[in-house]
Amino acid sequence: MGRLEPQRNEHRSECWILASASPRRVDLLERAGQRFEREASAVEESPRAGEGALEFAVRVAHDKAREVAGRRPGRWVLAADTVVVVDGEALGKPRDAKDARAMLARLSDRKHDVATAFVLLDSAGRTFAAEVVRSEVTFRRVAFPDIEAYVRTGEPLDKAGGYAIQGGARAFVRELKGSLTNVIGLPMAEVEAALRAAGLWIEAPAACER
Protein backbone atom coordinates (compact mmCIF):
# COMPACT_ATOMS: atom_id res chain seq x y z
CA MET A 1 0.00 0.00 0.00
CA GLY A 2 1.37 3.36 -0.95
CA ARG A 3 1.45 6.37 1.34
CA LEU A 4 -2.06 7.51 2.11
CA GLU A 5 -2.84 11.12 2.88
CA PRO A 6 -5.21 11.51 5.85
CA GLN A 7 -8.52 13.06 4.88
CA ARG A 8 -11.06 15.06 6.84
CA ASN A 9 -13.51 12.68 8.42
CA GLU A 10 -16.72 13.54 6.64
CA HIS A 11 -18.08 10.00 7.03
CA ARG A 12 -18.04 9.69 10.81
CA SER A 13 -21.84 9.47 11.07
CA GLU A 14 -22.22 7.27 7.99
CA CYS A 15 -21.22 3.64 8.30
CA TRP A 16 -19.00 2.08 5.73
CA ILE A 17 -19.63 -1.53 4.71
CA LEU A 18 -17.65 -4.65 5.57
CA ALA A 19 -18.14 -7.03 2.65
CA SER A 20 -17.71 -10.23 4.65
CA ALA A 21 -19.60 -13.11 6.22
CA SER A 22 -16.74 -13.71 8.68
CA PRO A 23 -17.68 -13.30 12.36
CA ARG A 24 -13.96 -13.08 13.13
CA ARG A 25 -13.48 -9.94 11.04
CA VAL A 26 -16.58 -8.42 12.59
CA ASP A 27 -15.26 -9.19 16.07
CA LEU A 28 -11.85 -7.64 15.39
CA LEU A 29 -13.38 -4.41 14.14
CA GLU A 30 -16.00 -4.21 16.89
CA ARG A 31 -13.35 -4.78 19.56
CA ALA A 32 -11.54 -1.78 18.08
CA GLY A 33 -14.69 0.29 18.63
CA GLN A 34 -15.60 0.68 14.97
CA ARG A 35 -19.13 1.07 13.61
CA PHE A 36 -19.98 -0.33 10.20
CA GLU A 37 -22.56 -2.28 8.30
CA ARG A 38 -21.95 -5.87 7.31
CA GLU A 39 -23.02 -7.32 3.98
CA ALA A 40 -21.70 -10.62 2.67
CA SER A 41 -20.73 -10.81 -0.98
CA ALA A 42 -22.06 -13.41 -3.38
CA VAL A 43 -18.63 -13.98 -4.97
CA GLU A 44 -17.66 -17.60 -5.58
CA GLU A 45 -14.31 -18.21 -3.88
CA SER A 46 -12.75 -20.77 -6.20
CA PRO A 47 -9.24 -20.50 -7.67
CA ARG A 48 -8.84 -20.27 -11.42
CA ALA A 49 -6.59 -22.55 -13.41
CA GLY A 50 -2.95 -21.53 -12.92
CA GLU A 51 -3.81 -18.88 -10.34
CA GLY A 52 -1.27 -18.51 -7.52
CA ALA A 53 -2.31 -18.38 -3.87
CA LEU A 54 -1.62 -14.66 -3.38
CA GLU A 55 -3.04 -13.77 -6.78
CA PHE A 56 -6.20 -15.64 -5.80
CA ALA A 57 -6.53 -13.78 -2.48
CA VAL A 58 -6.06 -10.38 -4.13
CA ARG A 59 -8.58 -11.12 -6.86
CA VAL A 60 -11.21 -12.43 -4.47
CA ALA A 61 -10.83 -9.44 -2.12
CA HIS A 62 -11.36 -7.04 -5.03
CA ASP A 63 -14.25 -9.10 -6.42
CA LYS A 64 -15.99 -9.11 -3.02
CA ALA A 65 -15.61 -5.36 -2.65
CA ARG A 66 -16.84 -4.58 -6.17
CA GLU A 67 -19.81 -6.95 -5.91
CA VAL A 68 -21.07 -5.35 -2.69
CA ALA A 69 -20.28 -1.81 -3.92
CA GLY A 70 -22.40 -2.53 -6.98
CA ARG A 71 -25.36 -3.25 -4.71
CA ARG A 72 -24.64 -0.35 -2.34
CA PRO A 73 -23.59 2.60 -4.53
CA GLY A 74 -22.22 5.65 -2.79
CA ARG A 75 -20.78 3.71 0.15
CA TRP A 76 -17.21 2.95 1.16
CA VAL A 77 -16.57 -0.81 1.15
CA LEU A 78 -13.88 -2.91 2.85
CA ALA A 79 -13.30 -6.51 1.77
CA ALA A 80 -10.65 -9.11 2.55
CA ASP A 81 -9.64 -12.65 1.77
CA THR A 82 -7.30 -14.85 3.82
CA VAL A 83 -5.39 -17.87 2.55
CA VAL A 84 -3.19 -20.42 4.28
CA VAL A 85 -0.26 -21.23 2.00
CA VAL A 86 1.87 -24.38 2.22
CA ASP A 87 4.20 -25.60 -0.54
CA GLY A 88 2.88 -22.73 -2.67
CA GLU A 89 -0.67 -24.09 -2.46
CA ALA A 90 -3.59 -22.24 -0.92
CA LEU A 91 -5.57 -24.27 1.59
CA GLY A 92 -9.18 -23.21 1.69
CA LYS A 93 -11.90 -24.32 4.07
CA PRO A 94 -12.09 -28.09 4.56
CA ARG A 95 -14.81 -29.91 2.65
CA ASP A 96 -15.50 -32.18 5.61
CA ALA A 97 -13.90 -33.66 8.74
CA LYS A 98 -11.67 -35.96 6.70
CA ASP A 99 -10.32 -33.02 4.72
CA ALA A 100 -9.74 -31.06 7.94
CA ARG A 101 -7.70 -33.94 9.40
CA ALA A 102 -5.59 -34.07 6.23
CA MET A 103 -4.93 -30.31 6.32
CA LEU A 104 -3.88 -30.34 9.97
CA ALA A 105 -1.63 -33.34 9.42
CA ARG A 106 -0.01 -31.50 6.53
CA LEU A 107 0.65 -28.44 8.69
CA SER A 108 2.02 -30.46 11.61
CA ASP A 109 5.68 -29.85 12.55
CA ARG A 110 6.33 -27.26 9.84
CA LYS A 111 6.02 -23.64 8.79
CA HIS A 112 3.31 -22.15 6.63
CA ASP A 113 2.29 -18.66 5.54
CA VAL A 114 -1.01 -16.91 6.16
CA ALA A 115 -1.76 -14.05 3.79
CA THR A 116 -4.66 -11.62 3.89
CA ALA A 117 -5.43 -9.35 0.96
CA PHE A 118 -7.70 -6.42 1.72
CA VAL A 119 -9.11 -3.61 -0.38
CA LEU A 120 -10.95 -0.41 0.54
CA LEU A 121 -13.13 1.15 -2.15
CA ASP A 122 -14.25 4.76 -1.91
CA SER A 123 -17.83 5.95 -2.37
CA ALA A 124 -17.31 6.12 -6.14
CA GLY A 125 -16.14 2.49 -6.29
CA ARG A 126 -12.47 3.38 -6.82
CA THR A 127 -9.66 1.56 -5.01
CA PHE A 128 -8.52 3.81 -2.17
CA ALA A 129 -6.22 1.26 -0.49
CA ALA A 130 -5.13 -2.30 -1.20
CA GLU A 131 -2.51 -4.43 0.51
CA VAL A 132 -1.41 -8.00 1.15
CA VAL A 133 -0.13 -8.80 4.64
CA ARG A 134 1.74 -12.03 5.39
CA SER A 135 2.47 -13.85 8.62
CA GLU A 136 4.51 -17.00 9.22
CA VAL A 137 3.13 -19.69 11.51
CA THR A 138 5.03 -22.76 12.74
CA PHE A 139 3.10 -25.71 14.13
CA ARG A 140 4.61 -28.11 16.64
CA ARG A 141 4.31 -31.79 15.92
CA VAL A 142 0.61 -32.51 16.39
CA ALA A 143 -0.27 -36.10 17.22
CA PHE A 144 -3.25 -37.74 15.50
CA PRO A 145 -5.34 -37.96 18.73
CA ASP A 146 -4.93 -34.18 19.15
CA ILE A 147 -5.97 -33.58 15.54
CA GLU A 148 -8.96 -35.88 15.95
CA ALA A 149 -10.07 -34.20 19.17
CA TYR A 150 -9.80 -30.77 17.56
CA VAL A 151 -11.73 -31.79 14.45
CA ARG A 152 -14.52 -33.19 16.64
CA THR A 153 -15.08 -29.69 18.06
CA GLY A 154 -16.24 -28.59 14.61
CA GLU A 155 -14.11 -25.46 14.75
CA PRO A 156 -11.89 -26.30 11.73
CA LEU A 157 -14.72 -26.74 9.25
CA ASP A 158 -15.27 -23.08 8.35
CA LYS A 159 -11.65 -21.93 8.65
CA ALA A 160 -9.05 -21.57 5.90
CA GLY A 161 -6.39 -24.20 6.51
CA GLY A 162 -8.66 -26.00 8.94
CA TYR A 163 -7.76 -24.11 12.10
CA ALA A 164 -8.43 -21.03 14.21
CA ILE A 165 -5.32 -19.62 15.90
CA GLN A 166 -7.52 -17.72 18.36
CA GLY A 167 -9.36 -20.93 19.24
CA GLY A 168 -8.38 -24.48 20.05
CA ALA A 169 -5.52 -24.52 17.55
CA ARG A 170 -3.49 -22.03 19.59
CA ALA A 171 -2.07 -25.08 21.36
CA PHE A 172 -0.61 -26.27 18.05
CA VAL A 173 1.41 -23.10 17.40
CA ARG A 174 5.10 -23.18 18.22
CA GLU A 175 5.93 -19.78 16.74
CA LEU A 176 4.26 -16.84 15.05
CA LYS A 177 6.12 -14.20 13.06
CA GLY A 178 4.04 -11.23 12.04
CA SER A 179 0.52 -10.08 12.75
CA LEU A 180 -1.77 -12.26 14.87
CA THR A 181 -4.89 -10.46 13.65
CA ASN A 182 -3.77 -11.15 10.09
CA VAL A 183 -3.88 -14.89 10.83
CA ILE A 184 -7.31 -14.45 12.43
CA GLY A 185 -8.53 -12.81 9.23
CA LEU A 186 -7.85 -9.05 9.17
CA PRO A 187 -4.47 -7.28 9.67
CA MET A 188 -5.74 -4.59 12.01
CA ALA A 189 -2.72 -2.28 12.02
CA GLU A 190 -2.78 -1.95 8.24
CA VAL A 191 -6.58 -1.77 8.03
CA GLU A 192 -6.65 0.94 10.72
CA ALA A 193 -4.09 2.96 8.73
CA ALA A 194 -6.25 2.71 5.61
CA LEU A 195 -9.45 3.64 7.44
CA ARG A 196 -7.73 6.56 9.17
CA ALA A 197 -6.42 7.85 5.87
CA ALA A 198 -9.94 7.64 4.47
CA GLY A 199 -11.34 9.54 7.44
CA LEU A 200 -13.44 6.52 8.46
CA TRP A 201 -11.72 5.40 11.65
CA ILE A 202 -13.52 6.54 14.79
CA GLU A 203 -11.86 7.05 18.18
CA ALA A 204 -15.10 6.55 20.11
CA PRO A 205 -18.23 4.53 19.27
CA ALA A 206 -20.84 6.39 17.26
CA ALA A 207 -24.20 5.41 15.89
CA CYS A 208 -24.58 4.81 12.17
CA GLU A 209 -26.89 6.89 10.04
CA ARG A 210 -28.80 4.63 7.70
C-alpha positions in Angstrom: 0.0 0.0 0.0 1.4 3.4 -1.0 1.5 6.4 1.3 -2.1 7.5 2.1 -2.8 11.1 2.9 -5.2 11.5 5.9 -8.5 13.1 4.9 -11.1 15.1 6.8 -13.5 12.7 8.4 -16.7 13.5 6.6 -18.1 10.0 7.0 -18.0 9.7 10.8 -21.8 9.5 11.1 -22.2 7.3 8.0 -21.2 3.6 8.3 -19.0 2.1 5.7 -19.6 -1.5 4.7 -17.6 -4.7 5.6 -18.1 -7.0 2.7 -17.7 -10.2 4.6 -19.6 -13.1 6.2 -16.7 -13.7 8.7 -17.7 -13.3 12.4 -14.0 -13.1 13.1 -13.5 -9.9 11.0 -16.6 -8.4 12.6 -15.3 -9.2 16.1 -11.9 -7.6 15.4 -13.4 -4.4 14.1 -16.0 -4.2 16.9 -13.3 -4.8 19.6 -11.5 -1.8 18.1 -14.7 0.3 18.6 -15.6 0.7 15.0 -19.1 1.1 13.6 -20.0 -0.3 10.2 -22.6 -2.3 8.3 -22.0 -5.9 7.3 -23.0 -7.3 4.0 -21.7 -10.6 2.7 -20.7 -10.8 -1.0 -22.1 -13.4 -3.4 -18.6 -14.0 -5.0 -17.7 -17.6 -5.6 -14.3 -18.2 -3.9 -12.7 -20.8 -6.2 -9.2 -20.5 -7.7 -8.8 -20.3 -11.4 -6.6 -22.5 -13.4 -3.0 -21.5 -12.9 -3.8 -18.9 -10.3 -1.3 -18.5 -7.5 -2.3 -18.4 -3.9 -1.6 -14.7 -3.4 -3.0 -13.8 -6.8 -6.2 -15.6 -5.8 -6.5 -13.8 -2.5 -6.1 -10.4 -4.1 -8.6 -11.1 -6.9 -11.2 -12.4 -4.5 -10.8 -9.4 -2.1 -11.4 -7.0 -5.0 -14.3 -9.1 -6.4 -16.0 -9.1 -3.0 -15.6 -5.4 -2.7 -16.8 -4.6 -6.2 -19.8 -6.9 -5.9 -21.1 -5.4 -2.7 -20.3 -1.8 -3.9 -22.4 -2.5 -7.0 -25.4 -3.3 -4.7 -24.6 -0.4 -2.3 -23.6 2.6 -4.5 -22.2 5.7 -2.8 -20.8 3.7 0.2 -17.2 2.9 1.2 -16.6 -0.8 1.2 -13.9 -2.9 2.9 -13.3 -6.5 1.8 -10.6 -9.1 2.5 -9.6 -12.7 1.8 -7.3 -14.9 3.8 -5.4 -17.9 2.5 -3.2 -20.4 4.3 -0.3 -21.2 2.0 1.9 -24.4 2.2 4.2 -25.6 -0.5 2.9 -22.7 -2.7 -0.7 -24.1 -2.5 -3.6 -22.2 -0.9 -5.6 -24.3 1.6 -9.2 -23.2 1.7 -11.9 -24.3 4.1 -12.1 -28.1 4.6 -14.8 -29.9 2.6 -15.5 -32.2 5.6 -13.9 -33.7 8.7 -11.7 -36.0 6.7 -10.3 -33.0 4.7 -9.7 -31.1 7.9 -7.7 -33.9 9.4 -5.6 -34.1 6.2 -4.9 -30.3 6.3 -3.9 -30.3 10.0 -1.6 -33.3 9.4 0.0 -31.5 6.5 0.6 -28.4 8.7 2.0 -30.5 11.6 5.7 -29.8 12.6 6.3 -27.3 9.8 6.0 -23.6 8.8 3.3 -22.2 6.6 2.3 -18.7 5.5 -1.0 -16.9 6.2 -1.8 -14.1 3.8 -4.7 -11.6 3.9 -5.4 -9.4 1.0 -7.7 -6.4 1.7 -9.1 -3.6 -0.4 -11.0 -0.4 0.5 -13.1 1.1 -2.2 -14.2 4.8 -1.9 -17.8 5.9 -2.4 -17.3 6.1 -6.1 -16.1 2.5 -6.3 -12.5 3.4 -6.8 -9.7 1.6 -5.0 -8.5 3.8 -2.2 -6.2 1.3 -0.5 -5.1 -2.3 -1.2 -2.5 -4.4 0.5 -1.4 -8.0 1.1 -0.1 -8.8 4.6 1.7 -12.0 5.4 2.5 -13.9 8.6 4.5 -17.0 9.2 3.1 -19.7 11.5 5.0 -22.8 12.7 3.1 -25.7 14.1 4.6 -28.1 16.6 4.3 -31.8 15.9 0.6 -32.5 16.4 -0.3 -36.1 17.2 -3.2 -37.7 15.5 -5.3 -38.0 18.7 -4.9 -34.2 19.1 -6.0 -33.6 15.5 -9.0 -35.9 16.0 -10.1 -34.2 19.2 -9.8 -30.8 17.6 -11.7 -31.8 14.5 -14.5 -33.2 16.6 -15.1 -29.7 18.1 -16.2 -28.6 14.6 -14.1 -25.5 14.8 -11.9 -26.3 11.7 -14.7 -26.7 9.3 -15.3 -23.1 8.4 -11.7 -21.9 8.7 -9.1 -21.6 5.9 -6.4 -24.2 6.5 -8.7 -26.0 8.9 -7.8 -24.1 12.1 -8.4 -21.0 14.2 -5.3 -19.6 15.9 -7.5 -17.7 18.4 -9.4 -20.9 19.2 -8.4 -24.5 20.0 -5.5 -24.5 17.6 -3.5 -22.0 19.6 -2.1 -25.1 21.4 -0.6 -26.3 18.1 1.4 -23.1 17.4 5.1 -23.2 18.2 5.9 -19.8 16.7 4.3 -16.8 15.1 6.1 -14.2 13.1 4.0 -11.2 12.0 0.5 -10.1 12.8 -1.8 -12.3 14.9 -4.9 -10.5 13.7 -3.8 -11.1 10.1 -3.9 -14.9 10.8 -7.3 -14.5 12.4 -8.5 -12.8 9.2 -7.8 -9.1 9.2 -4.5 -7.3 9.7 -5.7 -4.6 12.0 -2.7 -2.3 12.0 -2.8 -2.0 8.2 -6.6 -1.8 8.0 -6.6 0.9 10.7 -4.1 3.0 8.7 -6.3 2.7 5.6 -9.5 3.6 7.4 -7.7 6.6 9.2 -6.4 7.8 5.9 -9.9 7.6 4.5 -11.3 9.5 7.4 -13.4 6.5 8.5 -11.7 5.4 11.7 -13.5 6.5 14.8 -11.9 7.1 18.2 -15.1 6.5 20.1 -18.2 4.5 19.3 -20.8 6.4 17.3 -24.2 5.4 15.9 -24.6 4.8 12.2 -26.9 6.9 10.0 -28.8 4.6 7.7 
